[in-house]
Amino acid sequence: MTSEKGRWPELPWSMWRETALTLQLWTQIVGKARLQLAPWLNHSWQVALYVTARGLGTSAMPVGGEILEIEFDFIEHQLLLRTSTGEQRRLALVSQSVAAFYAQFMSVLRELKVTVSIHELPNEVLNPIPFPDDESHHTYDAEAAHAFWRVLIQADRLLKQFRTGFLGKASPVHFFWGSFDLAVTRFSGRAAPPHPGGVPGLPDVVAREAYSHEVSSAGFWPGSDAYPTAAFYSYAYPEPAGFRTRAITPEALFEEKLGEFILPYESVRTSVNPDDLVLGFLSSTYAAAADAGAWDRARLECPLGVAGRVRPLSGR
């Protein structure tokens, strides 16, 4: 198995910025196809991608009476399209423009007799360029993409472990291609005030449906031009009074610019015990949201799950 050091590779934004910007747009193209094929699920959960043993995948999507799966393979660096009829197609992941990737992808879908028409303007990015016209983003560094996926494996593992400590409604651990982050969300069970909207590149109706109920949400993102640091994050909506001043993991901070608690990835990567640091961050920032928001914690929480062991029922 991989050594502890190898599990947490370096991921400086400056090293992989161009690949990240291109890859985000490629994942949006695939994600928008998923959006058109899968029936709407609460909080847009049907659009997400999932960490796989080789990269990021859509999971099964209905196409008529059959199934289509699409996967970014960051080991052999190819996009795999597989159907339940046994057909398979591969597209090489190499440096090429978004326009070229889009044209190839749509051509392969037509070969597979998958009829889909997507909105061609990217979401949640600054100065979006329609996919067929984007020659500006064209970089794919295989080593950088592989390192990004290796970080996602660890983040996915720990977010899934954290998710087991909650009895209430909680999202899957999933990757949103719009914001380009891996996330998990816990719900208090109470409705939230209507979201004000105004998220760049995201229709207000989508934001309001996503935040229809009170949440404590956490995850990992690999950096951006607006915040060029890979980090774990945690926020609450609506933000309860006193949330940002609550005591949390010492290595973390509340980033006023983002309105979120942040644990820099570099602090995790260089920690003596990365797992404990991340789980401590997730637990303490959730507690900050739950306590400030007066959640019914006794009813909603349980001990973290243990592999192969049935969760004990308290008071029974």
C-alpha positions in Angstrom: 0.0 0.0 0.0 1.0 3.6 -0.4 3.1 5.2 2.3 1.7 7.9 4.6 3.7 10.5 2.8 2.6 9.3 -0.6 -1.1 9.6 0.4 -0.8 13.3 0.9 1.1 14.7 -2.1 2.0 18.3 -2.6 -0.7 20.3 -4.4 0.3 24.0 -4.7 -2.1 26.0 -6.8 0.8 27.6 -8.7 2.0 24.1 -9.8 -1.2 22.9 -11.3 -3.4 26.0 -11.9 -3.6 25.6 -15.7 -4.5 21.9 -15.5 -7.1 22.6 -12.7 -8.8 25.3 -14.8 -9.0 23.0 -17.8 -10.0 19.9 -15.9 -12.8 21.8 -14.1 -14.3 22.7 -17.5 -13.9 19.1 -18.8 -15.7 17.8 -15.7 -18.5 20.4 -16.2 -19.0 19.0 -19.7 -19.4 15.5 -18.4 -21.4 16.7 -15.4 -23.9 18.6 -17.6 -24.5 15.4 -19.6 -25.3 13.7 -16.3 -27.6 16.6 -15.4 -29.6 16.0 -18.5 -29.8 12.3 -18.1 -30.6 11.8 -14.4 -33.9 12.8 -12.8 -33.6 15.7 -10.4 -32.8 14.7 -6.8 -33.1 17.1 -3.8 -30.2 19.6 -3.5 -28.9 18.8 -7.0 -27.4 15.5 -5.7 -28.1 13.9 -9.1 -25.4 16.0 -10.9 -22.4 15.1 -8.8 -19.4 12.9 -9.6 -17.8 10.4 -7.2 -14.3 9.4 -6.3 -13.4 6.0 -7.8 -10.5 3.6 -7.7 -9.2 5.3 -10.8 -10.4 8.9 -10.7 -13.8 10.5 -10.8 -17.0 8.9 -12.2 -20.7 9.6 -12.8 -22.0 6.3 -11.5 -24.8 4.7 -13.4 -27.0 7.0 -15.5 -30.2 5.9 -17.2 -30.3 6.0 -21.0 -33.6 4.6 -22.1 -33.8 1.1 -20.6 -30.0 0.9 -20.4 -27.2 2.4 -18.3 -24.2 4.7 -19.1 -21.2 5.3 -16.9 -18.5 7.9 -17.6 -15.2 8.0 -15.7 -12.1 10.2 -15.6 -9.3 7.7 -15.3 -6.3 9.5 -13.7 -4.1 6.4 -13.8 -4.1 5.7 -17.5 -5.3 9.2 -18.2 -8.4 8.6 -20.3 -12.1 9.3 -20.3 -14.0 6.0 -20.2 -17.6 5.6 -21.4 -19.3 2.3 -20.8 -22.8 1.1 -21.4 -24.9 -1.9 -20.1 -25.1 -3.1 -23.7 -21.3 -3.8 -23.6 -20.2 -0.9 -25.7 -17.1 1.1 -24.6 -15.3 4.2 -25.8 -12.1 5.9 -24.6 -10.9 9.4 -25.1 -7.3 10.2 -24.2 -6.8 12.9 -21.5 -4.0 15.0 -23.0 -3.4 18.7 -23.4 -6.1 19.9 -25.7 -8.5 22.8 -25.7 -11.9 22.6 -24.0 -13.5 23.1 -27.5 -11.7 20.0 -28.8 -12.6 17.9 -25.7 -16.2 19.0 -26.0 -16.4 18.1 -29.7 -14.9 14.7 -29.1 -17.1 13.9 -26.1 -20.3 14.9 -27.9 -19.2 12.8 -31.0 -18.7 9.7 -28.8 -22.1 10.2 -27.2 -23.6 10.2 -30.6 -21.7 7.0 -31.5 -23.2 5.4 -28.5 -26.7 6.7 -29.5 -27.0 8.8 -26.4 -29.0 11.9 -27.3 -28.2 14.8 -25.0 -28.0 18.6 -25.4 -26.3 20.6 -22.7 -26.1 24.2 -21.7 -22.8 25.2 -23.3 -21.8 28.0 -20.9 -19.8 26.9 -17.8 -21.1 27.5 -14.3 -19.5 29.1 -11.3 -16.4 30.3 -13.1 -15.3 33.9 -13.9 -15.6 35.1 -17.4 -17.1 31.9 -18.8 -16.5 31.0 -22.4 -18.9 28.6 -24.2 -17.4 25.2 -24.5 -17.3 25.1 -28.3 -15.4 28.4 -28.4 -12.9 27.8 -25.6 -9.4 27.6 -27.0 -7.9 29.4 -23.9 -7.9 26.4 -21.5 -5.9 23.6 -23.0 -3.5 22.2 -20.4 -3.4 18.7 -19.0 -0.4 17.7 -16.8 -0.9 14.0 -16.0 1.2 14.1 -12.8 -0.7 17.1 -11.5 -4.1 15.4 -12.2 -2.9 12.2 -10.6 -1.8 14.1 -7.4 -5.2 15.9 -7.3 -7.0 12.5 -7.4 -4.7 11.1 -4.7 -5.7 14.0 -2.4 -9.4 13.4 -3.2 -9.0 9.7 -2.2 -7.9 10.8 1.3 -10.5 13.5 1.6 -13.3 11.2 0.4 -12.2 8.5 2.9 -12.3 10.9 5.9 -15.5 12.7 4.8 -17.2 9.3 4.6 -16.0 8.4 8.1 -17.2 11.7 9.4 -20.6 11.2 7.8 -21.1 8.0 9.8 -21.5 10.0 13.0 -24.8 11.5 12.1 -28.3 9.9 12.3 -30.1 12.8 10.6 -30.4 13.5 6.9 -27.0 13.8 5.3 -25.8 14.0 1.7 -23.5 11.4 0.1 -19.9 12.4 -0.2 -19.8 13.8 -3.7 -17.8 16.0 -6.1 -19.6 19.1 -7.5 -18.1 20.0 -10.9 -19.4 23.6 -10.7 -17.6 24.6 -7.6 -14.9 21.9 -8.2 -15.0 20.5 -4.7 -15.7 17.4 -2.7 -18.5 17.9 -0.1 -20.7 16.3 2.5 -23.7 18.1 4.1 -25.5 17.5 7.4 -29.1 18.8 7.9 -30.7 20.0 11.1 -34.2 18.9 9.9 -35.5 22.5 9.9 -36.4 24.6 6.8 -34.1 27.5 6.1 -35.0 31.1 5.0 -34.9 31.5 1.2 -31.4 31.7 -0.1 -30.7 35.2 -1.5 -29.2 33.8 -4.7 -26.6 35.8 -6.5 -24.0 33.0 -6.7 -21.9 33.7 -9.8 -22.8 31.3 -12.7 -25.5 29.5 -10.7 -29.2 30.1 -11.3 -31.0 31.5 -8.2 -33.6 28.7 -8.5 -30.8 26.1 -8.1 -29.2 27.8 -5.1 -32.6 28.2 -3.4 -33.5 24.5 -3.8 -30.0 23.5 -2.7 -30.3 25.6 0.5 -33.9 25.0 1.3 -33.0 23.5 4.7 -30.5 24.4 7.4 -27.1 22.8 6.8 -23.6 22.3 8.1 -21.5 21.6 5.1 -17.9 20.6 4.8 -15.5 19.4 2.2 -12.2 19.9 0.3 -11.3 22.1 -2.7 -8.0 22.2 -4.5 -7.7 26.0 -4.7 -8.8 28.7 -7.2 -7.6 32.1 -8.4 -9.9 33.7 -5.8 -8.4 31.6 -3.0 -5.2 30.0 -4.3 -4.7 27.5 -1.5 -6.0 23.9 -1.3 -8.0 23.5 1.9 -10.6 21.7 3.8 -13.6 24.0 4.5 -16.7 24.1 6.7 -19.7 26.5 6.7 -23.3 26.8 7.9 -26.4 28.1 6.1 -28.0 30.1 7.4 -25.0 31.2 9.5 -26.2 31.3 13.1 -25.1 34.2 15.4 -21.8 33.4 17.1 -20.8 30.7 14.6 -17.5 32.2 13.4 -16.3 32.9 16.9 -16.7 29.4 18.2 -13.6 27.4 19.3 -12.4 25.0 16.6 -9.2 23.1 15.7 -6.3 25.4 16.4 -4.7 24.9 12.9 -7.8 26.3 11.3 -9.2 29.8 10.9 -12.4 31.6 9.9 -11.8 33.2 6.5 -13.9 36.4 6.4 -13.5 36.7 2.6 -15.1 33.2 2.1 -17.4 33.2 5.1 -16.1 29.7 6.0 -13.8 27.9 8.3 -10.6 26.9 6.5 -8.0 24.2 7.3 -5.1 24.6 4.8 -4.2 21.4 3.0 -0.5 22.1 3.6 -1.2 21.9 7.4 -2.8 18.5 6.9 -0.1 17.2 4.5 2.7 18.1 6.9 0.9 17.0 10.1 2.1 14.1 12.2 -1.4 12.7 12.1 -3.4 14.0 9.1 -6.5 11.9 9.8 -6.9 13.2 13.4 -6.4 16.7 12.2 -9.0 16.6 9.5 -11.6 14.7 11.6 -11.0 17.1 14.4 -11.6 20.0 12.1 -14.8 18.5 10.7 -16.1 17.7 14.1 -15.3 21.0 15.7 -16.7 23.1 12.9 -19.9 21.0 12.8 -20.2 21.5 16.6 -19.8 25.2 16.1 -22.7 25.3 13.6 -24.9 22.9 15.6 -24.4 24.6 19.0 -24.8 28.1 17.6 -27.8 27.0 15.6 -29.4 25.1 18.5 -29.6 21.8 16.6 -31.0 18.8 18.5 -27.6 17.1 18.8 -28.7 14.3 21.1 -31.2 13.2 18.5 -29.1 13.7 15.4 -25.7 12.3 16.4 -24.1 8.9 17.0 -20.5 7.5 17.4 -18.4 7.2 14.2 -19.0 3.9 12.5 -16.6 1.0 12.8 -16.1 -1.4 9.9 -17.9 -4.8 10.4 -19.6 -3.7 13.6 -23.3 -3.0 13.9 -24.1 0.4 15.3 -25.3 0.0 18.9 -28.7 1.5 19.7 -28.6 3.8 22.8 -31.2 3.3 25.4 -32.4 0.0 24.0 
